[in-house]
Amino acid sequence: MTEIPRFGARKEIDETWTIFDRRTGEIAVRSGLIMARLTGNVVLGLIQILEQIEDAPKLIH
């Protein structure tokens, strides 16, 4: 069974894109950056990076 990706994208009325967290329905935020008002050119790459971060092993400090 393949896992559903955590992040998705939606096109806004103003023709920009927003990356959202499928678990919460909220706009994705990473390192203080709000993933909204993005161009179509960067959305897929950012989603791939966010998914890789999500899948990365977590270290306990």
C-alpha atoms as one frame of an Amber mdcrd trajectory, in Angstrom:
protein
   0.000   0.000   0.000   1.372   3.429  -0.915   1.093   6.181   1.626  -0.865
   9.287   0.690   1.485  12.285   0.386   1.264  14.632   3.362   1.406  17.819
   1.296  -0.750  18.983  -1.587  -1.081  22.133  -3.686  -3.996  24.229  -4.757
  -4.245  27.040  -7.271  -5.660  30.248  -5.848  -7.929  32.783  -7.534  -4.987
  35.155  -8.081  -3.182  32.404 -10.092  -0.627  31.723  -7.310  -0.262  28.374
  -5.566  -0.506  27.320  -1.929   1.018  24.186  -0.420  -1.146  22.712   2.318
  -0.843  19.951   4.882  -3.341  17.216   4.026  -3.493  16.078   7.672  -4.580
  19.436   9.042  -5.930  21.251   5.983  -3.776  24.229   6.981  -1.224  26.075
   4.857   2.177  24.408   5.203   4.781  26.301   7.220   8.426  25.220   7.382
  11.197  27.106   9.209   8.898  30.094   9.541   8.151  30.249   5.810   4.482
  30.233   4.844   4.018  28.170   1.680   1.549  30.508  -0.021   1.504  32.858
  -3.023   4.007  30.652  -4.863   4.605  30.386  -8.581   3.759  27.196 -10.400
   7.429  26.648 -11.220   8.438  26.018  -7.609   5.446  24.195  -6.151   6.262
  20.629  -7.225   9.887  20.936  -6.164   8.915  22.321  -2.761   6.390  19.541
  -2.210   9.066  16.956  -2.996  11.456  18.607  -0.511   8.769  18.782   2.185
   7.944  15.102   1.683  11.637  14.175   1.942  11.947  16.149   5.181   8.833
  14.449   6.522  10.177  10.983   5.620  13.680  11.612   6.990  14.671   9.720
  10.126  14.196  11.780  13.265  17.156  12.146  15.624  16.695  12.342  19.354
  18.991  14.871  21.024
